[in-house]
Amino acid sequence: MQVNILEAKTNLSHLIRLIETGKETNIVIARYGKPAAKIVPLVAEPVAQRIGVAKGKLKSPVDLDEHNDEIASLFGVKP
């Protein structure tokens, strides 16, 4: 997909959403009809596996959810 600079400035959020959702793999921004820049998705760096490092080390009280309705009402949410 190719867009001109004015269109890119006007619709930048939409263009980024197209890249994020994978609907477009790259978007070329042109100046006077000639390609000048490209929007491409970032490749995320691998995140260290930390999920589950405390598994089995913490214990929740039996009555942990006992006051959920009361707390919800304090925030104006009807349970």
N, C-alpha and C positions, 0 to 999 in steps of 0.2 A: 504494500500500500504506500502511496506517495501523497503527501500533503504539502501545501505551501506554508510559509512561515506564519502568515496571518491566521490561517486555519489551525495550525498547530498551537498558536498562542491562545486562540479562542476556545479550543476543544482539548486542551492538554489533559485534563482529568479523564475525559472520555478515551483519549488515545492510550493513556496509561492503563485504564481498565481493560481495554482490548488486549494489551500485551499480557497483563496479569492473568486474564481468564484464558489465554491461549487462542483467542479468536484471530489474533494476528501474531506472527512470529517476529516481524520487524516492521517498523514504520520509518520511511525515509522522509526527511524534511528537506524541501527544495527551496532554493532562492533563485528567482527568475527562471524556473523550470529545470534548474540543474541541481542534482543531489548535493546537499551540504552537510547533513547530519543524519544519524540513524538512532531510533529508539529500539532497544532490544531488551529482552528480559535478563535480569541479573541471575546468575547461577549462585544459589545459596551455598555458603560454606557449611560443611558438615558440623553439626552440633554434637558435642560430647554426650554420650549416653549417660544421663543422670537419673532417668526415671527409675524409681524403685530402689534408690540407694539406702533409704531408711525403712524399707519393707521389713516388717516384723519387729522393729525397734520402738515403735510408738503404739500406745494403746489409747483408744478413745473411751471416755466414760460411757456407761450404759445409757445414761439419761441425756446424751448429747443433744438430741432433737426435741427434748421435752418442751422447750419454750419457743419453738419456731413460730407458732401462731401469734404469740404475744409480740415477738420481735417484728414480724411482718406487719402487725397492726401499727406499731410505732413508725413504720415507714409508709403508712397509708395504703398498704396492700391488703386486700381482703383474702384471707386464707381459703 
